[in-house]
Amino acid sequence: NANPKNDYVESLPSPLRSYAQKALDPNTSSAKRIDELELNLRSHLFTLTSSLLKQQQQQQSLSTEDTKEVLDYLHDVPALCCHLIQTCRQHTSATDSTTK
């Protein structure tokens, strides 16, 4: 009974997992979910990059872990967006076929 959609969301690192769960919540309007997702994604990216810039300004060497965290995030966000689009399309197709 494994659900690949849920498996993908559960495989995401925090905080992307919670963002995805909120974006897929059918009890909230889709416009509100998309707006909230966009704000959360941008806010977290701002937090990550601000931390890196602050380290650089303080003449500290950037750690591999911090740099990797930003790069992983930049990799995971488009993948999450593609997953959400695919999920919405499948849901719309299923809804359309049951209403015909």
C-alpha positions, -999 to +999 in steps of 0.1 A: +000+000+000+029+023-005+020+056-020+048+070-042+035+106-037+038+102+001+071+084-002+086+113-021+073+139+003+085+119+033+120+116+017+124+154+015+147+171+041+132+194+066+118+221+061+109+211+025+089+181+038+066+204+059+062+229+030+052+200+007+027+186+031+011+220+035+010+225-003-008+192-007-034+198+020-068+196+003-085+215+031-069+248+021-075+268-011-050+261-039-042+298-042-034+301-005-013+269-006+008+282-036+013+316-020+024+301+012+047+276-005+063+305-025+068+326+006+082+296+026+107+286-002+119+321-007+122+328+031+142+297+037+165+304+008+170+339+021+179+325+055+204+301+041+221+326+018+222+353+046+240+329+068+266+322+041+270+359+034+274+367+070+302+341+073+319+356+043+317+391+056+333+380+089+362+366+069+353+331+080+359+303+055+326+289+042+321+254+055+315+226+031+284+216+050+268+251+047+276+254+010+262+219+005+230+228+023+224+257+000+232+236-031+210+207-020+182+232-013+186+247-048+185+212-062+155+200-042+132+230-047+127+226-085+122+188-079+095+196-053+078+220-077+078+194-105+064+168-081+036+192-070+027+201-107+026+164-115+004+156-085-020+184-094-022+173-130-030+137-119-056+150-095-072+172-121-072+143-146-088+120-121-114+146-112-122+154-148-127+117-157-150+111-127-172+141-136-177+131-172 
